[in-house]
Amino acid sequence: MSVVLLTGFEPFDNEATNPSWEAVRALDGARVGSATIVARQLPCRFGDANEAMARLLREYRPAVAIAVGQAGGRTEMSIERVAINVDDARIADNAGRQPVDEPIVADGPAAYFASVPIKAMVRAARAAGVPAAVSQTAGTFVCNHVFYGLMHALSHDAALAGTRGGFIHIPFLPEQASRHVGAPSMGLDTLVSGLRVMVQAALEHVEDVREGGGQLH
């Protein structure tokens, strides 16, 4: 039986909850086709988060590994295309660390592309009535840090050669948005439904679909 690893983050930046963890843990143990979802929480701390992700990859050797993170202000579920090799934190992480213009992996490549079928996943989510789009930037905080660390591990560990990886940013929950005037939100049930169909699409599509998903700016 294959495993799909989903990770979410602990709360950060004075939030009481993190929608990424609430959404992925709702799917822990769920079956999608012949695969079982394993959901685990990552710390919102530079370095520690990638160490935790590496341990999970070694433990579960998943067919697909997708990290999920909060992106307050976004209006839809955003499947990230690219992770870049830089930490540049506008705020401190949960350990008080605030790296500026530091590489995630010294001498690592400038960027990695997701290896999950990002456009097939967007199509599946939209077909299920869930707002979704391809995103061209995962930022430079702990989310991008983990996305880059995940893809770096998959490209360097022969035991993980068959694992495909990616990252999904999701909006605030409504209870969070109520404290941020004008901020968009998405209900937990919708987020969970979106993640489930995206996981299914990732398992079903070895090759991505070819359709527009770019941005003008």
Stockholm file with secondary structure:
# STOCKHOLM 1.0

chainA/1-217         MSVVLLTGFEPFDNEATNPSWEAVRALDGARVGSATIVARQLPCRFGDANEAMARLLREYRPAVAIAVGQAGGRTEMSIERVAINVDDARIADNAGRQPVDEPIVADGPAAYFASVPIKAMVRAARAAGVPAAVSQTAGTFVCNHVFYGLMHALSHDAALAGTRGGFIHIPFLPEQASRHVGAPSMGLDTLVSGLRVMVQAALEHVEDVREGGGQLH
#=GR chainA/1-217 SS CEEEEEEEECCCTTCSCCHHHHHHHTTTTCEETTEEEEEEEECSSTTHHHHHHHHHHHHHCCSEEEEEEECTTCSSEEEECEEESCBCCSSCCTTSCCCCSBCSSTTCCSEEECCSCHHHHHHHHHHTTCCEEEESCCCSSHHHHHHHHHHHHHHHCGGGTTCEEEEEEECBCHHHHTTSTTCCBCCHHHHHHHHHHHHHHHHHCSSCCCCCCCCCC
#=GC SS_cons         CEEEEEEEECCCTTCSCCHHHHHHHTTTTCEETTEEEEEEEECSSTTHHHHHHHHHHHHHCCSEEEEEEECTTCSSEEEECEEESCBCCSSCCTTSCCCCSBCSSTTCCSEEECCSCHHHHHHHHHHTTCCEEEESCCCSSHHHHHHHHHHHHHHHCGGGTTCEEEEEEECBCHHHHTTSTTCCBCCHHHHHHHHHHHHHHHHHCSSCCCCCCCCCC
//
